């Protein structure tokens, strides 16, 4: 055993991500209400959410500032904020999420668009920001098996 993860050996595993938030009620409204993430355990200073099968935790922090302005990377003509996190979805689910976010009045940092059109890795992408400044990217792929395709 090498200790190295070989994706061919097993299905993807859920990840755990914890982010700072300045207001748990606002986080609950955004993640639980707008994104429809089921809530798991919680306490006075944190909330677990099921973010598409992943353990996503919002921790109360008086210094939650989100992404530092100016951290941008040019990707296919767009200034992409870094850092960010998110989920890769089947294309139809991604389109539905975009519609759901529009209907909820969420402002897009980068609105829904197709990136790398006609190339390996063609994907739908959209960026939003939670009430504490954490930036999320949601991607849509026609074939999730092409997520890591390089050619």
C-alpha positions in Angstrom: 0.0 0.0 0.0 1.4 3.3 -1.0 -0.9 5.6 0.9 -1.7 7.4 -2.4 -5.4 7.6 -3.4 -6.0 6.0 -6.8 -9.4 7.2 -8.0 -9.8 4.0 -10.0 -9.7 2.0 -6.8 -12.8 3.5 -5.1 -15.7 5.9 -5.6 -15.2 9.5 -4.5 -15.3 10.1 -0.8 -17.1 13.0 0.9 -14.9 15.9 1.9 -15.1 17.9 5.1 -14.7 21.7 4.8 -15.1 24.3 7.6 -15.4 28.0 6.9 -15.8 31.1 9.1 -19.0 33.0 9.2 -20.0 36.1 11.1 -23.7 35.3 11.5 -25.0 31.7 12.0 -28.6 32.8 11.2 -27.5 34.3 7.9 -25.5 31.1 7.1 -28.5 29.0 7.9 -30.7 31.1 5.7 -28.2 30.9 2.8 -27.0 27.3 3.0 -30.2 25.7 4.4 -32.7 28.0 2.8 -31.4 29.1 -0.6 -29.1 26.2 -1.3 -31.4 23.6 0.3 -28.6 22.0 2.2 -30.0 19.7 5.0 -28.8 20.8 8.4 -27.0 18.2 10.6 -25.5 18.7 14.0 -25.1 22.2 15.4 -24.1 24.1 18.5 -24.0 27.7 19.6 -21.0 28.4 17.5 -21.2 26.1 14.5 -23.6 24.3 12.1 -23.0 21.2 10.0 -24.7 21.1 6.5 -24.9 18.4 4.0 -23.6 20.2 0.9 -24.4 17.7 -1.9 -23.2 14.8 0.3 -20.2 16.6 1.8 -19.8 17.7 5.4 -19.7 21.5 5.3 -19.4 23.3 8.6 -20.0 27.0 9.3 -18.0 28.2 12.3 -18.9 31.5 14.0 -16.0 33.9 13.8 -15.9 37.5 14.8 -13.1 38.0 12.2 -14.8 36.2 9.2 -13.9 38.3 6.2 -14.3 36.0 3.2 -12.0 36.3 0.3 -9.4 39.1 0.4 -10.0 41.5 -2.4 -7.5 41.3 -5.3 -7.0 37.5 -5.3 -8.1 36.9 -8.8 -6.9 34.5 -11.5 -7.7 34.8 -15.2 -9.5 31.7 -16.4 -11.0 31.5 -19.9 -11.4 35.3 -20.0 -12.9 35.6 -16.5 -11.3 37.1 -13.4 -12.0 34.1 -11.0 -11.8 34.9 -7.3 -9.4 32.8 -5.3 -9.9 31.0 -2.9 -13.2 29.5 -3.6 -14.9 26.1 -3.1 -17.9 24.4 -4.6 -19.5 21.3 -6.1 -19.5 19.7 -9.5 -23.0 18.8 -10.7 -24.6 17.1 -13.7 -25.4 19.8 -16.2 -29.2 19.8 -15.8 -28.8 20.0 -12.0 -26.4 22.9 -12.5 -28.9 24.7 -14.8 -31.6 24.2 -12.2 -29.4 25.6 -9.4 -28.7 28.7 -11.5 -32.5 29.2 -12.0 -33.0 28.6 -8.2 -30.4 31.2 -7.3 -31.8 33.8 -9.7 -35.3 33.2 -8.3 -34.0 33.8 -4.8 -32.4 37.1 -5.8 -28.8 36.0 -5.2 -26.3 38.2 -6.8 -23.7 36.4 -9.0 -20.1 37.2 -8.8 -19.8 35.5 -12.2 -23.1 34.6 -13.7 -23.9 31.2 -15.2 -21.8 30.6 -18.4 -20.2 27.8 -20.4 -16.4 27.8 -20.1 -14.0 26.0 -22.4 -16.7 25.6 -25.0 -16.0 22.8 -27.5 -12.8 21.8 -25.6 -11.9 19.1 -23.2 -13.3 20.1 -19.8 -16.2 22.1 -21.2 -18.3 23.1 -18.2 -21.0 25.4 -16.9 -19.8 27.6 -14.1 -21.2 30.2 -11.8 -19.9 32.0 -8.7 -21.8 33.3 -5.7 -20.8 34.7 -2.3 -22.4 33.8 1.0 -23.3 36.5 3.6 -19.9 36.2 5.2 -17.9 36.6 2.0 -17.1 32.9 1.3 -17.1 32.3 -2.4 -18.6 29.3 -4.0 -18.3 28.0 -7.5 -20.8 25.5 -8.9 -19.8 23.6 -12.1 -21.9 21.7 -14.4 -20.7 18.8 -16.6 -22.5 16.8 -19.2 -20.4 13.8 -18.3 -19.0 13.8 -14.7 -16.5 11.2 -15.8 -14.7 13.9 -17.8 -14.0 16.1 -14.7 -10.2 15.4 -14.8 -9.9 14.9 -18.6 -6.8 16.7 -19.8 -6.8 16.3 -23.6 
